[in-house]
Amino acid sequence: MADSVLVRCPVCRREHHYAPPVYPCGCGAPVALPLLTSVAATQVRHRTWAGSWISVRCPACGRVDEWPQPELGCGCGTTLRVPVAREPADDAPAPVRRQPAAEGLAAAPPRQPVPRPPFRPVTIRTAQDARRAAAEYLRWLGFEQVQVAARTPASGIDVRGTGVLAHVDPSTAPAGLRAVETLWLNGLNDSAEAVCFALAGYAPEARERADELALPLFVLDLTGTPSPVNDAAHHLLRTRR
């Protein structure tokens, strides 16, 4: 995992520890986005497709790929864009090559509990991709029979599974109070865990209401990787792992 850096929100001045995402290069090596610690994070006011992607070179094979610009959701409702250097540092460590173990030299160690595999995100290019990414994340958390609606129904429930339902807001505007309250009521009626996902974060009143209702909020980046926004989301991660 890449080292975390300190990111300060320019709106409320709150500080966050942020670990940059690590992406898999086509050669198999991990690519950690090189964050610029000397440059302050900026508020995301408007999104453009071109401005949401950056070119980063793999330190192992030299291949240049497009990866999503890293973003962070602040507790005040602001979405922060974390600056990234366009080229990784020259002193990046060389990839570690594992040597095959010699057969018959030692007994196998005792079997340990198998950890949950890393989440494999779904790159978001359409609204349906965002729904699929949320569904994959809920499956990864352990929810079963998770299904994605072909289009958002009147109830606003985009994803349903055994004991869980979710609303996914793929718009470029922060999710509002009504979406949070409607989702919570649906979860209450169905006796299910209600979870909200949004691409552009949440309005302050929506975040405040979600905290009161203990409703988990997640922000999706363009790789389809959700990040927990509030305490309820962190609690869901801890209890489902």
trRosetta pair geometry for C-beta under 8 A, 3 or more apart (Angstrom, degrees):
i j d omega theta_ij theta_ji phi_ij phi_ji
1 19 6.1 -6 170 -176 105 144
1 22 7.0 -135 -127 -14 46 137
2 19 5.5 146 77 -173 84 86
2 20 4.8 -38 89 56 153 89
2 21 8.0 21 22 73 132 7
2 22 5.8 164 -21 -63 106 104
2 32 4.0 141 -79 -148 128 137
2 33 7.7 -59 -55 45 175 60
3 19 7.2 -148 127 -123 17 85
4 17 4.5 38 153 174 140 93
4 18 5.9 151 -157 73 88 27
4 19 4.2 -58 -87 -71 82 76
5 17 7.5 159 76 -153 24 56
5 18 5.8 -31 61 64 74 84
5 19 7.9 136 10 -92 65 35
5 20 7.6 31 9 -34 110 93
5 35 5.3 -137 7 96 153 149
5 37 5.3 -138 -148 -99 134 100
5 82 7.9 129 71 -159 125 129
6 15 5.6 -10 -170 -170 100 113
6 16 7.4 146 -156 74 51 40
6 17 6.3 -33 -96 -97 59 58
6 18 7.7 125 -121 19 11 84
6 37 7.9 64 46 -144 74 101
7 15 7.0 147 77 -157 40 60
7 16 4.9 -26 65 64 93 93
7 17 7.8 147 18 -108 82 10
7 18 4.6 19 -3 0 127 131
7 41 4.9 50 -163 -30 102 141
7 72 5.8 102 97 42 158 162
7 80 6.2 135 158 124 128 153
7 82 5.9 -63 -110 -104 139 107
8 13 6.2 -11 -177 -155 107 49
8 14 7.2 166 -151 84 61 33
8 15 5.0 -29 -96 -98 76 74
8 16 7.7 170 -85 18 28 72
8 40 6.7 -49 61 -145 100 97
8 41 6.7 175 61 31 52 106
9 12 5.0 11 97 48 132 80
9 13 6.3 -78 73 -25 81 9
9 14 4.8 20 23 50 122 79
9 15 7.7 -135 6 -72 76 29
9 16 7.3 70 -37 -10 91 108
9 41 7.2 -43 -100 81 36 126
9 74 4.2 68 -94 -110 137 154
9 76 6.4 138 154 26 161 123
9 78 5.6 121 -155 68 117 136
9 80 6.0 -114 -109 -69 71 130
10 13 7.7 27 -142 -76 18 54
10 40 6.6 89 -74 153 109 125
10 41 6.8 -150 -25 87 97 77
10 42 6.8 3 -4 -127 144 38
10 43 5.7 -106 56 -36 116 98
10 78 7.8 -142 53 161 72 160
10 80 7.7 138 7 -115 86 103
11 43 6.2 79 -43 -84 107 132
11 74 7.1 164 48 77 113 158
11 76 5.8 -153 97 95 121 147
11 78 4.7 162 17 -54 142 154
12 74 6.6 166 34 154 118 139
12 75 7.7 -81 65 71 157 84
12 76 4.1 160 -25 -45 142 153
12 78 7.1 -171 0 7 99 129
14 74 6.0 134 65 -160 122 112
14 75 6.3 -51 98 38 172 105
14 76 6.7 165 7 -20 131 110
16 72 6.1 170 91 162 153 143
16 74 6.8 -133 -36 -107 136 76
16 80 7.9 172 34 35 138 152
18 35 7.8 137 99 -104 110 162
18 70 7.7 125 161 152 128 130
18 72 5.3 -67 -108 -88 136 145
18 82 6.3 -153 122 -90 156 151
20 32 5.7 101 91 -176 117 85
20 33 4.4 -134 176 61 132 92
20 34 7.7 -148 53 -68 177 10
20 35 5.2 -160 -61 -40 130 111
20 70 5.7 -81 -135 -82 81 162
20 82 7.4 -151 -98 109 90 146
20 84 7.8 111 -130 -105 135 106
21 32 7.8 -178 100 -136 36 60
21 33 6.3 40 59 4 72 116
21 67 7.9 -166 87 171 117 127
21 68 7.9 22 50 66 149 100
21 70 6.1 -179 10 -103 98 107
21 221 7.4 -131 -36 60 152 158
21 223 6.8 172 160 23 164 155
21 225 6.3 140 -117 55 138 165
22 30 4.8 3 175 -174 116 115
22 31 6.7 153 -162 72 63 41
22 32 4.8 -28 -103 -88 87 75
22 33 7.9 -141 -89 -1 42 71
23 30 7.3 137 69 -159 32 62
23 31 4.9 -29 65 63 84 99
23 33 7.7 57 1 -43 105 90
23 65 7.6 -135 112 92 137 137
23 67 5.4 -151 -4 -119 161 131
23 223 7.1 -135 -100 -115 112 148
24 28 6.9 -22 -168 -139 98 30
24 29 7.8 146 -154 77 57 30
24 30 6.5 -45 -98 -103 53 56
24 31 7.4 144 -121 14 5 89
25 28 6.8 -35 75 34 82 21
25 29 4.9 -2 40 61 124 78
25 30 7.3 -175 1 -108 89 6
25 31 5.0 99 -51 -34 97 115
25 58 4.1 61 -107 -106 152 138
25 60 6.7 -176 52 46 155 115
25 61 6.5 172 143 30 145 116
25 63 6.0 133 -165 63 117 122
25 65 6.7 -175 -124 -5 76 140
26 61 7.9 -83 70 60 83 153
26 63 6.2 -63 39 107 107 170
26 65 7.5 151 -14 -71 98 135
27 58 6.4 136 27 147 120 161
27 60 5.8 -152 90 99 140 121
27 61 4.2 143 -33 -25 159 146
27 63 6.6 162 -19 6 111 133
29 58 5.9 113 74 -172 120 116
29 59 7.3 -124 138 64 142 73
29 60 3.6 142 -30 8 172 153
29 61 6.7 171 18 -10 130 95
29 95 5.0 -91 -112 -93 119 134
31 56 6.1 131 167 115 127 123
31 58 5.2 -82 -87 -108 118 74
31 59 7.3 154 -117 7 74 81
31 65 7.3 156 36 46 173 121
31 67 7.2 -158 106 -54 128 151
31 88 7.9 -123 -155 -57 84 141
32 88 7.9 98 73 -116 73 124
33 54 7.5 84 -138 74 120 133
33 56 6.0 -100 -115 -91 73 160
33 67 6.5 -146 -81 100 113 143
33 70 5.7 179 79 -32 157 124
33 84 5.1 -51 171 -129 110 131
34 56 7.3 160 13 -137 88 116
34 84 6.3 107 74 -165 59 79
34 85 4.3 -43 102 48 114 109
34 87 7.6 -14 41 102 146 32
34 88 4.8 160 -36 -114 133 63
34 89 6.2 156 -124 -19 142 80
35 70 7.3 -54 -92 50 101 148
35 82 5.9 -36 -130 154 112 115
35 83 6.9 99 -162 84 68 60
35 84 5.9 -58 -105 -104 45 64
35 85 7.4 62 123 -1 5 85
36 39 4.2 18 117 24 123 111
36 83 4.2 -47 48 110 117 109
36 84 6.3 -174 -10 -112 91 9
36 85 5.3 128 -67 -51 91 78
39 83 4.1 -31 93 54 128 160
40 83 7.7 71 73 -5 26 124
41 72 7.1 -45 -145 40 155 118
41 80 4.3 25 157 -179 134 116
41 81 6.3 163 -165 73 81 46
41 82 5.3 -33 -108 -98 105 56
41 83 6.9 -149 -98 -9 50 81
42 80 7.1 139 70 -157 31 67
42 81 5.0 -20 65 56 85 103
42 83 7.5 74 -2 -53 97 93
43 78 5.5 -67 -125 -166 102 116
43 79 7.1 96 -161 71 62 58
43 80 6.5 -49 -99 -104 46 58
43 81 7.5 38 124 10 4 89
44 47 6.6 25 -179 -71 113 84
44 71 6.4 0 -35 -131 143 127
44 78 7.9 141 36 177 74 72
44 79 4.3 -42 43 97 118 107
44 80 7.0 -167 -10 -105 91 7
44 81 5.2 112 -65 -40 93 101
44 200 7.4 -140 110 -145 125 79
44 201 7.9 142 64 -3 119 127
46 172 7.3 38 -151 159 53 130
47 51 7.0 -161 -162 74 50 110
47 52 6.0 30 -164 -64 99 120
47 172 4.8 -138 33 -139 119 118
47 200 7.1 -116 -24 -98 133 107
48 51 4.2 73 62 16 98 109
48 52 6.7 -167 83 -18 48 89
49 52 5.9 -62 -151 29 28 113
49 53 7.4 3 162 -3 61 109
50 53 6.9 -78 -159 40 31 96
51 69 7.1 -26 148 -14 59 153
52 68 6.2 -26 156 -144 86 78
52 69 5.3 -126 -163 20 40 110
52 222 5.6 106 153 -38 123 151
53 66 4.7 15 174 -177 126 107
53 67 6.8 151 -154 75 76 24
53 68 6.1 -56 -102 -103 64 39
53 69 6.4 -113 -75 -26 12 84
53 222 7.3 -89 -75 89 82 157
54 66 7.2 152 74 -150 27 62
54 67 6.1 -31 64 65 79 75
54 68 7.8 30 18 139 82 13
54 69 5.3 100 -22 -84 106 75
54 84 5.5 115 117 74 174 136
54 86 6.9 -134 -176 -114 107 67
55 64 5.3 18 -178 179 104 110
55 65 7.3 168 -145 85 62 25
55 66 5.9 -38 -90 -93 64 63
55 86 6.5 26 73 -160 85 89
56 64 7.1 167 82 -147 26 67
56 65 6.6 -27 62 63 75 72
56 67 5.5 -24 21 20 120 122
56 84 7.3 -59 -80 155 116 133
56 86 7.4 -147 -93 -169 58 40
56 87 7.8 156 -140 -112 56 28
56 88 6.7 69 -170 -41 92 95
57 62 6.1 -19 -174 -155 109 44
57 63 7.1 158 -152 82 62 31
57 64 4.9 -35 -93 -90 71 77
57 87 5.8 9 19 -136 120 73
57 88 5.9 -124 69 13 86 97
58 61 5.0 10 96 47 130 80
58 62 6.3 -42 68 12 84 11
58 63 4.7 20 18 52 122 80
58 64 7.6 -139 1 -72 75 30
58 65 7.1 50 -40 3 98 106
59 88 5.1 -83 -67 94 103 152
59 92 3.6 -74 -144 99 154 153
59 93 7.8 69 128 58 144 43
59 95 8.0 154 98 -48 90 85
60 94 7.5 98 -114 -159 74 54
60 95 4.5 37 -115 -37 121 125
67 223 7.4 -2 -163 -71 79 117
68 71 7.8 -65 147 0 109 96
68 221 5.2 138 123 156 152 108
68 222 3.7 168 -107 57 131 104
68 223 5.0 -126 8 -33 132 85
69 81 6.0 -1 143 -151 123 103
69 82 7.8 168 165 55 78 66
69 84 6.8 -151 -138 7 70 127
69 222 7.8 54 34 18 66 126
70 81 7.6 122 87 -160 55 54
70 82 4.5 -36 96 55 106 115
70 84 6.4 114 18 -57 104 120
70 221 7.2 -26 -132 -128 45 152
71 79 5.7 5 179 177 123 99
71 80 6.3 154 -161 80 67 50
71 81 5.6 -33 -103 -99 83 54
71 82 6.7 -173 -96 4 26 86
71 219 7.3 -108 108 140 110 134
71 221 5.7 163 41 -106 100 103
72 79 7.5 154 77 -161 39 55
72 80 4.5 -20 62 61 90 107
72 82 6.0 66 -10 -41 110 113
72 227 7.2 -92 -129 125 56 164
73 78 7.7 158 -156 87 50 44
73 79 5.7 -29 -101 -106 66 69
73 80 7.5 -172 -81 17 16 81
73 201 4.9 163 -122 -112 105 101
73 202 7.5 55 -161 15 130 88
73 219 4.1 159 -37 -21 135 150
73 227 6.3 164 17 92 106 117
73 229 4.7 -46 107 -111 141 100
74 77 7.0 -30 81 40 85 24
74 78 4.5 5 43 61 124 88
74 79 7.5 -152 12 -80 82 20
74 80 5.9 80 -35 -25 104 111
75 207 6.9 148 -174 168 54 145
75 229 7.4 144 -99 173 54 78
75 230 7.3 103 -123 -98 85 71
76 204 6.2 -23 176 -103 60 104
76 207 7.7 141 175 67 13 160
77 174 6.3 47 -179 -152 101 157
77 201 6.1 121 -174 149 55 119
77 202 5.4 -100 -129 90 84 68
77 203 5.7 15 -154 -176 140 18
77 204 4.1 -103 -15 -69 148 61
77 206 7.5 108 -115 53 118 90
77 207 5.1 -142 -77 -7 90 138
78 201 7.0 -25 143 163 11 168
79 174 7.6 -169 -22 -86 111 100
79 200 6.2 -102 -25 -170 154 53
79 201 4.1 -149 -58 -27 103 136
79 219 7.0 159 -112 -146 105 148
85 88 7.1 124 92 -92 115 29
85 89 7.8 62 84 -52 157 68
88 92 5.3 18 143 -51 124 138
89 92 5.5 137 75 -50 80 79
93 96 8.0 5 137 -45 116 85
101 105 7.4 -135 169 41 89 117
101 106 8.0 -81 -179 43 123 103
102 105 4.5 57 90 -19 108 131
109 112 7.8 0 117 -26 111 98
116 140 7.4 95 176 178 123 83
116 241 6.1 -103 -7 -148 144 83
117 120 7.9 -7 125 -27 112 97
119 136 7.6 118 -167 132 95 101
119 137 6.5 26 -152 -114 136 73
119 140 4.8 47 -112 -162 94 166
119 225 6.9 123 101 -125 125 84
120 136 7.3 -89 79 168 74 135
120 140 8.0 174 28 -86 65 131
121 133 6.1 18 -164 -139 81 105
121 136 7.2 140 -134 93 37 139
121 137 7.9 15 -110 -68 73 95
121 223 4.7 68 100 138 151 87
121 224 3.6 154 176 83 100 96
121 225 4.5 -69 -78 -62 146 72
122 129 5.9 -161 133 -169 109 82
122 132 5.0 -86 112 110 169 105
122 133 4.2 -142 56 -84 103 77
122 136 5.6 136 -20 7 114 149
122 224 4.0 178 63 -141 55 170
123 129 6.8 -42 101 -173 51 137
123 222 6.9 17 -159 150 71 72
123 223 5.9 -44 -104 -142 65 44
123 224 5.7 -102 -71 -13 16 114
124 129 4.4 156 -130 115 54 118
124 130 5.0 53 -134 -74 123 71
124 133 5.8 -46 -70 -25 101 146
124 170 7.5 -164 -170 -135 126 108
124 199 7.2 -167 138 -104 160 120
124 220 6.4 88 -40 146 156 125
124 221 7.9 175 24 115 126 39
124 222 5.1 -123 57 -150 99 52
124 223 7.3 14 8 58 87 7
124 224 5.1 147 -36 -69 90 79
125 129 5.4 86 38 -6 60 161
126 129 4.7 111 53 -2 70 101
126 130 7.5 -127 100 -4 46 83
126 170 7.9 11 144 -180 41 157
127 130 5.6 -49 -158 28 39 114
127 131 6.9 38 147 -16 66 100
127 168 8.0 137 -176 116 78 113
127 170 4.0 173 -125 62 76 160
128 131 5.5 -49 -151 35 41 112
128 132 6.3 42 150 -19 68 104
128 148 7.6 94 -162 153 80 136
128 150 7.9 -14 -116 -162 118 44
129 132 5.6 -55 -148 38 33 112
129 133 6.3 38 152 -24 66 103
129 224 6.9 -101 158 -84 94 116
130 133 5.7 -50 -148 32 31 113
130 134 6.6 31 153 -17 63 103
130 168 5.2 158 129 165 101 126
130 170 4.0 172 28 -94 160 110
130 197 7.1 175 169 120 96 123
130 199 6.2 -68 -119 -56 139 113
130 220 6.0 135 -143 91 92 165
130 224 7.5 -160 -114 -112 45 81
131 134 5.8 -54 -152 36 33 110
131 135 6.4 33 151 -19 65 107
131 148 4.8 115 139 -154 112 116
131 149 7.0 -101 -164 52 150 72
131 158 4.7 -123 -122 162 112 125
131 159 6.1 172 -167 -57 85 100
131 168 4.8 179 -94 52 65 157
131 170 7.6 -62 -37 -47 76 124
132 135 5.6 -54 -148 37 33 113
132 136 6.3 35 154 -20 66 104
132 148 5.8 -20 -85 -83 59 164
132 224 7.7 -38 92 -135 83 135
133 136 5.8 -52 -148 35 30 110
133 137 6.5 31 153 -20 63 106
133 197 7.7 179 95 171 97 156
133 220 5.9 100 106 -141 140 134
133 224 3.3 -142 -121 -152 130 101
133 225 7.9 -84 -172 -39 123 24
133 226 7.4 150 143 -43 104 91
134 137 5.7 -56 -151 35 32 112
134 138 6.5 30 153 -18 66 104
134 158 7.0 67 67 95 145 121
134 159 5.4 -147 108 -19 113 154
134 166 5.4 -166 157 125 130 150
134 168 4.8 -138 -10 -88 154 124
134 195 7.8 168 -170 109 110 114
134 197 4.4 -141 -101 8 123 161
134 218 7.8 149 -119 76 93 133
134 220 7.1 -75 -66 -72 86 135
134 226 7.1 82 -108 -63 65 130
135 138 5.8 -54 -149 36 33 109
135 139 6.5 34 152 -18 65 104
135 146 4.9 157 -161 142 87 120
135 147 7.4 -67 -133 132 133 6
135 148 4.8 -78 -48 -66 151 102
135 159 4.8 -162 -81 -130 85 129
135 161 7.8 141 -142 -50 81 118
135 166 7.8 -164 -77 49 58 138
136 139 5.6 -53 -150 36 34 113
136 140 6.3 37 150 -23 66 105
136 224 7.3 32 53 159 132 126
137 140 5.4 -51 -148 34 34 115
137 141 6.5 35 151 -20 64 103
137 197 7.8 130 48 -90 144 139
137 218 7.6 -177 129 142 161 170
137 224 8.0 -162 -45 159 107 86
137 226 5.1 45 -123 6 164 129
138 141 5.5 -51 -150 34 35 113
138 143 4.5 -34 162 44 92 133
138 146 5.0 149 94 -114 118 150
138 159 6.5 157 6 143 150 139
138 161 5.9 176 136 4 134 149
138 164 5.8 175 -160 121 130 152
138 166 6.5 -137 -59 -27 140 142
138 195 7.0 167 -92 55 111 152
139 142 7.8 107 177 -25 31 8
139 143 6.3 -86 -89 66 35 78
139 144 7.8 77 -125 -101 72 32
139 146 5.0 -123 -64 28 88 140
139 161 7.7 -173 -75 -104 68 154
141 236 7.2 -10 -151 153 146 98
141 237 7.4 -99 -118 -111 111 52
141 240 4.2 9 -178 141 95 150
141 241 7.7 -67 -142 -66 67 59
142 240 5.2 -169 29 -175 119 97
143 146 5.5 81 108 -63 107 113
143 161 4.4 86 150 111 117 148
143 162 6.4 176 -172 59 79 74
143 163 6.6 -143 -133 71 97 92
143 164 4.6 -41 -130 15 148 145
143 193 7.9 -126 -93 56 129 128
143 240 7.9 -32 -38 -143 80 135
144 161 6.2 152 78 179 33 109
144 162 4.6 -4 70 30 87 128
145 161 5.3 144 84 -151 64 73
145 162 4.8 78 44 -28 111 99
146 159 6.3 6 -172 180 96 104
146 160 7.2 174 -146 95 53 35
146 161 3.6 -26 -91 -81 67 125
146 162 7.9 -86 -59 13 60 68
146 164 7.2 -21 -101 76 98 120
147 159 7.1 168 83 -154 42 59
147 160 5.5 -14 57 65 90 82
147 161 6.8 155 10 -79 63 65
148 158 6.8 -6 -153 156 72 80
148 159 5.6 -23 -104 -103 62 81
149 152 6.4 103 95 -97 135 30
149 153 5.9 -109 -155 -20 155 94
149 157 7.0 115 -28 107 140 67
149 158 5.2 -120 35 -152 111 46
149 159 7.1 -119 0 -67 84 37
149 160 7.6 71 -46 -2 93 97
152 156 6.3 5 -177 -129 109 40
152 158 5.5 -39 -103 -86 81 92
152 168 7.9 -138 -90 60 110 82
153 156 7.2 -86 77 -15 67 21
153 157 6.4 -15 51 52 109 75
155 182 7.6 171 -179 164 55 111
155 186 5.8 101 177 -104 111 135
156 167 5.0 1 148 -116 97 121
156 179 6.4 -170 -168 -138 148 76
156 182 5.3 68 35 118 150 133
156 183 6.4 -97 110 -72 124 77
156 186 7.3 -150 67 -29 95 149
157 160 6.1 48 153 -63 121 97
157 165 5.0 -31 -145 -180 121 120
157 166 7.2 104 -154 65 71 33
157 167 6.2 -76 -104 -78 41 74
157 183 7.5 132 -87 -121 74 75
157 186 5.7 -166 -63 167 118 160
158 166 6.2 -54 61 98 87 79
158 167 5.9 100 6 -137 97 37
158 168 4.3 -74 57 22 156 99
159 164 7.9 -20 119 123 97 98
159 165 6.7 159 90 -158 62 49
159 166 4.1 -3 60 54 109 106
159 168 6.5 70 -12 -26 109 114
160 164 7.4 159 -159 94 41 63
160 165 5.0 -7 -109 -109 71 86
160 166 7.8 -157 -69 22 37 70
161 164 4.6 2 62 61 100 100
161 165 7.4 -176 28 -76 62 46
163 192 5.4 170 -170 -133 32 81
163 193 6.0 38 148 7 79 96
164 192 5.6 -177 -83 177 13 107
164 193 4.6 -23 -106 64 76 98
164 194 7.8 164 -157 -80 59 24
164 195 6.5 0 -166 3 105 115
165 183 7.7 -167 109 -159 100 83
165 186 6.1 -96 98 126 147 116
165 187 6.0 -159 52 -88 107 77
165 190 6.2 65 -12 66 137 154
165 192 5.0 76 -2 107 95 141
165 193 7.5 163 26 80 57 52
165 194 5.8 -19 71 -108 86 67
165 195 7.5 171 89 28 38 75
166 183 7.8 9 -155 -148 31 124
166 194 7.3 147 -93 -164 44 51
166 195 4.5 -29 -103 74 96 89
166 196 6.8 169 -157 -88 75 27
166 197 6.2 30 175 -2 121 103
167 179 6.0 -177 134 -179 153 99
167 182 7.5 86 -70 90 155 99
167 183 4.5 -101 -5 -91 129 124
167 194 7.8 15 -3 -173 94 95
167 195 8.0 -173 28 92 61 48
167 196 5.2 -10 62 -118 95 78
167 197 7.3 -171 93 34 51 68
168 196 8.0 169 -83 -162 35 51
168 197 4.6 -9 -114 70 75 108
168 198 7.6 172 -162 -79 46 42
168 220 7.8 26 -150 -16 98 145
169 175 4.3 163 20 -86 165 107
169 179 6.3 22 -67 -168 129 165
169 196 7.5 14 -3 -176 104 95
169 197 7.0 -175 26 96 67 57
169 198 4.2 -1 60 -113 110 85
169 199 6.7 -128 103 14 72 76
169 200 7.4 -82 118 35 110 87
170 199 5.4 54 -145 -14 43 129
171 175 8.0 133 50 -77 104 65
171 199 6.9 178 61 48 32 113
171 200 6.4 -60 98 10 66 129
172 199 7.1 -48 -93 97 43 119
172 200 5.3 108 -168 -67 31 141
173 200 5.7 137 84 85 9 156
174 198 7.0 55 -153 158 51 148
174 200 5.2 -117 -76 116 46 99
174 201 4.9 -39 -115 90 97 81
174 202 5.3 104 -175 -158 104 9
174 203 4.6 137 112 -53 125 64
174 206 7.2 -178 146 34 103 138
175 179 5.0 -92 -174 68 99 147
175 180 6.9 111 136 -48 112 88
175 196 6.7 168 134 170 167 128
175 198 4.2 -113 -23 -95 122 145
175 200 7.4 149 -23 68 68 84
175 201 7.3 -146 17 112 82 34
175 202 4.9 -34 59 -109 92 72
175 203 6.8 -126 86 2 43 82
175 206 5.6 -175 107 157 80 167
176 179 5.5 106 61 7 66 100
176 180 7.5 -128 110 -2 40 92
176 202 8.0 168 -73 -157 18 68
176 203 5.1 25 -112 11 57 136
176 205 7.6 10 -163 74 67 102
176 206 5.4 -171 -179 -62 22 128
177 180 5.9 -63 -156 37 35 110
177 181 6.2 24 157 -13 72 110
177 203 6.6 -69 -36 75 74 125
177 205 4.7 -34 -69 115 118 108
177 206 4.8 -137 -76 -80 48 72
177 209 5.6 91 -139 4 88 150
178 181 6.0 -60 -144 41 31 105
178 182 5.9 30 160 -19 68 111
179 182 6.0 -56 -142 38 26 109
179 183 6.3 27 158 -19 62 109
179 196 7.0 109 133 -135 105 131
179 206 6.9 10 57 -131 94 132
180 183 5.9 -59 -150 36 26 110
180 184 6.4 26 155 -19 63 108
180 196 6.3 -40 -107 -60 72 163
180 202 7.5 61 -61 -147 125 125
180 206 4.7 153 -19 -157 135 87
180 209 5.3 128 104 91 141 118
180 210 5.0 -100 -152 -66 135 92
180 213 7.3 156 158 36 104 142
180 215 6.2 145 -165 82 93 153
180 217 7.8 -25 -111 -85 113 112
181 184 5.7 -54 -148 35 32 112
181 185 6.4 32 155 -19 65 105
181 209 6.4 -48 -63 154 89 146
181 213 7.8 168 -106 -45 58 156
182 185 5.8 -56 -150 36 31 110
182 186 6.5 32 153 -19 64 105
183 186 5.7 -56 -151 35 32 112
183 187 6.5 31 153 -17 65 106
183 194 4.9 142 152 180 90 126
183 196 5.6 118 91 -76 174 104
183 215 6.8 110 99 -162 113 143
184 187 5.7 -56 -151 37 32 112
184 188 6.3 34 151 -22 66 105
184 194 5.6 180 -102 77 40 159
184 210 7.9 -167 -59 -113 122 63
184 213 4.8 -44 -119 175 149 154
184 215 5.3 -86 -85 -78 103 139
185 188 5.5 -51 -146 35 34 114
185 189 6.3 32 155 -18 66 105
186 189 5.8 -54 -146 37 31 109
186 190 6.2 8 161 0 65 113
186 192 8.0 -35 130 57 77 111
186 194 6.4 121 77 -105 87 126
187 190 6.1 -69 -140 50 27 97
187 191 7.9 106 167 -75 57 1
187 192 5.2 -112 -143 76 70 74
187 193 6.5 -36 -148 154 124 11
187 194 2.9 -96 -52 -42 143 113
187 215 7.7 160 26 -118 154 104
188 191 7.6 20 -175 -73 28 41
188 194 7.8 -31 -25 -24 61 134
193 216 7.8 16 174 14 103 122
193 236 7.4 122 -174 -121 136 118
194 215 5.8 -34 93 -137 105 102
194 216 7.8 171 98 36 56 82
195 215 7.7 175 -105 -179 32 77
195 216 4.9 -19 -122 74 81 112
195 218 7.0 17 175 2 101 113
195 233 7.9 99 -142 -108 95 83
195 236 7.0 100 -102 -136 116 170
196 202 7.9 72 119 -87 135 125
196 210 7.0 -96 30 -114 139 136
196 215 6.4 46 -3 147 113 111
196 216 6.9 175 29 94 71 60
196 217 5.2 -19 72 -112 107 65
196 218 6.9 173 92 28 55 70
197 218 4.9 -21 -107 74 72 103
197 219 7.7 140 -158 -109 62 14
197 220 5.4 48 179 -35 106 112
197 226 6.1 -78 -123 -109 109 121
198 201 6.0 -113 105 16 123 4
198 202 6.0 131 41 -64 156 75
198 217 7.4 -17 13 -166 109 93
198 218 7.5 155 23 86 64 54
198 219 6.0 -38 73 -113 77 61
198 220 6.9 -171 86 15 24 89
199 219 7.4 83 -144 -164 16 72
199 220 5.3 -45 -93 68 61 99
199 222 7.9 57 -146 -76 109 64
201 219 5.6 -1 -88 -107 61 124
201 229 7.4 136 -139 -113 74 140
202 206 4.4 -128 -177 91 102 118
202 207 4.6 129 105 -59 127 88
202 210 7.2 -42 -170 1 162 141
202 217 5.9 -32 -37 -162 149 146
202 219 8.0 -116 -16 -77 87 96
202 229 6.7 105 8 158 125 165
203 206 4.5 89 57 5 82 107
203 207 7.1 -154 88 -7 40 86
204 207 5.7 -56 -148 37 32 111
204 208 6.2 32 156 -20 67 107
205 208 5.6 -50 -143 37 34 113
205 209 6.3 33 157 -18 65 106
206 209 5.9 -55 -145 38 29 108
206 210 6.3 32 155 -21 64 108
207 210 5.8 -55 -147 36 29 112
207 211 6.6 33 153 -21 63 103
207 217 6.7 -73 -118 8 72 172
207 229 7.0 -106 -124 142 106 127
207 230 6.7 167 -160 -69 85 124
208 211 5.8 -54 -155 31 31 112
208 212 6.7 31 149 -18 63 104
209 212 5.5 -52 -153 34 37 113
209 213 6.3 19 155 -5 69 111
210 213 5.9 -65 -142 49 31 101
210 214 8.0 -134 165 39 58 3
210 215 4.4 -97 -149 65 80 101
210 216 7.9 -98 179 49 117 5
210 217 5.1 50 154 -43 163 119
210 230 6.0 167 113 6 115 163
210 232 6.9 -126 155 30 92 139
211 214 7.5 26 -172 -75 30 40
211 230 5.6 -140 -84 -158 83 140
211 231 7.0 69 -131 29 88 101
211 232 7.3 -166 -116 -14 46 111
214 231 8.0 -60 -129 89 73 96
214 232 4.6 147 -172 -98 57 124
214 235 7.9 -29 -166 49 100 148
215 232 5.8 97 73 104 17 165
216 228 7.2 -63 -163 -133 97 94
216 230 7.0 -166 -138 63 42 97
216 232 4.4 -134 -77 121 58 97
216 233 4.0 114 -156 -85 89 63
216 235 7.5 -132 -87 57 105 86
216 236 4.6 -5 -87 -14 151 143
217 228 7.5 100 82 -163 59 56
217 229 4.1 -51 102 54 104 124
217 230 5.0 64 36 7 106 108
217 232 7.1 77 4 65 70 107
217 233 5.6 -85 55 -45 47 127
218 226 3.9 5 172 -170 134 117
218 227 6.4 145 -160 65 77 35
218 228 5.9 -46 -102 -97 78 42
218 229 6.3 -171 -100 -8 22 94
218 233 5.6 149 -67 -135 75 138
219 226 6.9 141 70 -153 36 63
219 227 5.1 -22 61 57 90 94
219 229 5.6 97 -21 -65 95 111
220 224 6.3 -16 -164 -135 109 35
220 225 7.1 142 -150 68 61 34
220 226 5.4 -36 -89 -92 69 68
220 227 8.0 171 -84 14 22 73
221 224 7.5 -60 75 6 63 18
221 225 5.4 -7 43 56 102 87
221 227 7.1 52 -24 -12 99 111
228 233 3.3 171 -145 120 96 119
228 234 4.9 133 140 -62 158 63
228 236 7.6 175 -110 51 123 100
228 237 6.1 -89 -54 -21 140 132
229 233 5.7 83 37 11 59 151
230 233 5.4 104 56 7 64 100
230 234 7.5 -124 108 0 38 90
231 234 5.6 -55 -150 39 38 111
231 235 6.1 41 151 -23 69 105
232 235 5.5 -52 -147 35 32 114
232 236 6.5 38 152 -23 63 101
233 236 5.6 -48 -150 30 34 114
233 237 6.7 35 151 -18 63 102
234 237 5.7 -53 -153 34 35 113
234 238 6.5 32 152 -18 66 106
235 238 5.7 -55 -147 37 33 110
235 239 6.1 18 161 -9 69 112
236 239 6.2 -64 -139 44 26 100
236 240 5.9 10 168 -9 65 118
237 240 6.4 -66 -136 42 21 99
237 241 6.3 24 166 -31 61 113
238 241 6.4 -60 -149 23 23 110
